Amino acid sequence: MDPLLLHDGTQLFDRLETGCDLTLLETKAYDSGIVLLHYRLVDGDESNEDGQ
């Protein structure tokens, strides 16, 4: 699954050349079948638990 921001208007972000680490904060499922996923960008210090 690729997170994306849905809106109508000016593009806010350029296409990423590399991936990024995200942490899932919240999930909400609606009766319509839509699922809202709320993520946070992981800091470089948090991306590896073993410190590498």
C-alpha positions, -999 to +999 in steps of 0.1 A: +000+000+000+013+035-009+001+063+014-012+093-006-027+126+001-060+131-018-070+166-027-080+187-056-056+215-065-019+223-065+005+194-061+021+196-027+049+170-030+074+160-056+078+123-064+102+106-040+132+090-055+137+068-024+113+054+002+108+067+037+101+050+070+066+056+084+049+045+116+012+038+116-005+060+143-042+053+137-066+033+115-103+041+110-126+020+089-158+036+076-191+018+067-185+027+030-153+005+030-129+035+030-100+031+054-082+061+068-046+055+078-027+081+098+011+079+096+041+097+111+075+100+094+101+081+114+132+102+124+166+088+112+174+080+149+143+058+152+144+039+119+167+012+132+162-003+166+198-016+168+212+019+161+227+011+127 
